[in-house]
Amino acid sequence: MNKSTCLANFSLLARTDNNKIKDKSPSSYRPEMPADNTILEKILSTHFCPTNMFADDYDSFLVSRADLLIKKAKELSQVS
């Protein structure tokens, strides 16, 4: 399985934003994001991204994000 095409790795971004961050590690584009943690957490939560995503641990990121996506899918489908 190619991890880069895993559903948990996809996020809807504007093309310009995606072009700015593609092929970069999260820690390298973190400085381009808001310094205010409250704002940053809101942005991450709307994309179902774990707050530890800037640790550059891709496998951990995929697991954490998949868990967040599954939780939301269950909530929306009213499955417990």
Stockholm file with secondary structure:
# STOCKHOLM 1.0

chainA/1-80         MNKSTCLANFSLLARTDNNKIKDKSPSSYRPEMPADNTILEKILSTHFCPTNMFADDYDSFLVSRADLLIKKAKELSQVS
#=GR chainA/1-80 SS CCGGGSGGGCCCCCHHHHHHHTTSCHHHHGGGSCSCHHHHHHHHHHTTCCGGGGGCCHHHHHHHHHHHHHHHHHHHHTCC
#=GC SS_cons        CCGGGSGGGCCCCCHHHHHHHTTSCHHHHGGGSCSCHHHHHHHHHHTTCCGGGGGCCHHHHHHHHHHHHHHHHHHHHTCC
//
